[in-house]
């Protein structure tokens, strides 16, 4: 049960990070929203690092 829930969390983190780093940063750059672009970048990299951390933990420990 926990394995499947972690899988959903991992997929959600991957999709969210990719969308934040590609789509949102482009939208904010075009609209000259520099602060929002920076925050989207930071949150996208945090989500991506959490994806890698939880994904590797699930791969090796569960």
C-alpha positions as CSV (number, residue, x, y, z in Angstrom):
1,X,0.0,0.0,0.0
2,X,2.7,2.5,0.9
3,X,4.7,1.5,-2.2
4,X,1.8,2.5,-4.4
5,X,1.2,5.8,-2.6
6,X,4.9,6.7,-2.9
7,X,4.7,5.9,-6.6
8,X,1.9,8.4,-7.1
9,X,3.8,11.0,-5.1
10,X,6.9,10.4,-7.2
11,X,5.0,10.8,-10.5
12,X,3.2,13.9,-9.2
13,X,6.6,15.5,-8.2
14,X,8.1,14.7,-11.6
15,X,5.2,16.2,-13.5
16,X,5.0,19.2,-11.3
17,X,8.7,19.9,-11.5
18,X,8.8,19.5,-15.3
19,X,5.8,21.8,-15.8
20,X,7.3,24.4,-13.4
21,X,10.7,24.4,-15.0
22,X,9.4,24.5,-18.6
23,X,6.0,26.1,-19.0
24,X,5.7,28.4,-16.0
25,X,9.2,29.9,-16.2
26,X,8.5,30.7,-19.9
27,X,5.2,32.3,-19.1
28,X,6.7,34.4,-16.4
29,X,9.7,35.4,-18.6
30,X,7.4,36.6,-21.4
31,X,5.3,38.6,-19.0
32,X,8.4,40.1,-17.3
33,X,7.5,38.7,-13.9
34,X,11.0,38.2,-12.7
35,X,10.2,37.4,-9.1
36,X,7.6,34.8,-10.0
37,X,10.0,33.2,-12.5
38,X,12.7,32.9,-9.9
39,X,10.2,31.3,-7.4
40,X,8.9,28.9,-10.1
41,X,12.5,27.9,-10.8
42,X,13.4,27.3,-7.2
43,X,10.3,25.3,-6.4
44,X,10.8,23.3,-9.6
45,X,14.3,22.3,-8.6
46,X,13.1,21.5,-5.1
47,X,10.4,19.2,-6.5
48,X,12.9,17.6,-8.9
49,X,15.4,17.0,-6.1
50,X,12.6,15.5,-3.9
51,X,11.6,13.3,-6.9
52,X,15.1,12.0,-7.1
53,X,15.5,11.5,-3.3
54,X,12.2,9.7,-2.8
55,X,12.6,7.8,-6.0
56,X,16.0,6.5,-5.1
57,X,14.9,5.7,-1.6
58,X,11.9,3.7,-2.9
59,X,14.1,1.9,-5.4
60,X,16.8,0.9,-2.9
61,X,14.9,0.5,0.4
62,X,11.4,-0.6,-0.5
